[in-house]
Amino acid sequence: MEGGHPKIGAELAKRYGETSKEVLHAIAGHHDDVTIDHVYTVLVAAADAISASRPGARRETLEKYVKRLEELEAVASGFPGIEHAYRHSGGPASLRVIANAHQLSDSESIKGVPGHRQGD
C-alpha cells in the first residue's frame, strides 16, 4: 500500500470489513486530504491534533519540550540570589526556583515573576 497513513488506514479498515462511508471518510480525511463531508471527519481530525500536541507524543516534540524546559531552568538560575531552578510535573512548563534567603527577601524574590503562585 502506498500513501500517507490516512489513506492506508482507510484502505486497511475497508479490507477488514468496515463499510460505513462516514467512518472510512473520517479515517481518510482527518489530515484534510479530502473534502470534509462528515462531522466524524472533523472529530477525528480534532482528536488527532490533540493527541499529537501532547509532550512526548512525537519524539521530536518531546525533545523540543525538554530543551525548552532546560532553557527555562538556565534563565531562572541566572538571576541574582537564585540558588537552583528545576522543572517538575506540575504543569506544561512548571518550574521550581530556590532563592537564597540571605540574598533576597520574600518581596524581592517574587518581583518580575508573572503568574507566580504564592504558598506553593
N, C-alpha and C positions, 0 to 999 in steps of 0.2 A: 504494500500500500504506500502511496505517496501523498504528500500534502502535509499541512500543519495538523496539530493534534485535534482541533475541532472537526476537521474533515475526516480524519482517520477514526476518531471516536464515533462519529455518526455512522460511518461505514461498518464499524465493529458492532455497534448497537443493532443496526439493521440485520447484519449477518446472524446475530444471535437471537433474533426474534422480535425486536422492537418494531412495532407497526404504527405507533402513534405519530402522526405528522408533526404535532406540536412538540413532542419530546425530541424527535430527530432534528427538527429545526432549531430547538434550543441548544442541542449539542453542537450542531454545525455552525450556528451563528453567534455564539457567545463572544467572539472576538470581532464582531462587526464585519465578518467576511461575506455575509449575505444580507439582503434586505430584511429588516425585522418585521415579521408578520404576526408574531405571537407574544403574549405577555410573558410566557415562560422563558423566552429567549432573553428578555431584559432581566428577569430574576436570576437566571444562570450567570449572565454577564456580571451583575452586581455581586453575586456570591463569589465569583472567580476573582474579581477585583479586590474584594475584602480579604479573601484568603491570601492573595499574592502580596498584600500590603503588610502582613504580619512580619515582625522581625524574625528572621530565620526561615521564612517560607521559601526563600530563594537564597542560595549560598552567597551570591553577590550582595544581596540586600543585607544579610547578616554581617558580612564583612564591613560594609559601609556603616551599619549601625554601631558596631563595636568601635570602629575608627572614630566616629562622631563622639561617642561617649569618652573615649580616651582623650580626644581633643578638649572636651568639656572639663575633664579632670585636670588637664595641663593648664588651662586658662584659670580655673578656680585656684589651683595650687600656686599660681604666680602672684596672687595678691599678698601684700604685706600682712603679716600676722597669721596667715593660714598655714597650718602645720601639715594638713593632709586633706585630700579630696578623693572620694571613691564613689563609683557607681553602685547601685543596688537595684533590687527588683521591685521598687515601689511605684513604678510607672514607666512610661515610654522613655523618659530621659531623667530619671531620678538621680540626684547627686547628693551625697552627704559631705559636708565640709566641716572639718575640725579646726577651730581657731584657737590660738594661744591666748588664754585668758589674761596673761601678764602683759600682752601687747595690745589687745583690743578689748574695749568694754562691750557690754551687750548691745548698746545702741550703735556703736561703731561697726560691730560685726554684721549688722543687717542693712547698713546703708548700701544703696545701689543694688539690692537683691530683689528684682521684680518677682512677684508671686511667691515670696517666701512664706513658709507656714510656721508661725510661732508655736512652740511647745512640742514639735516633733523631735 
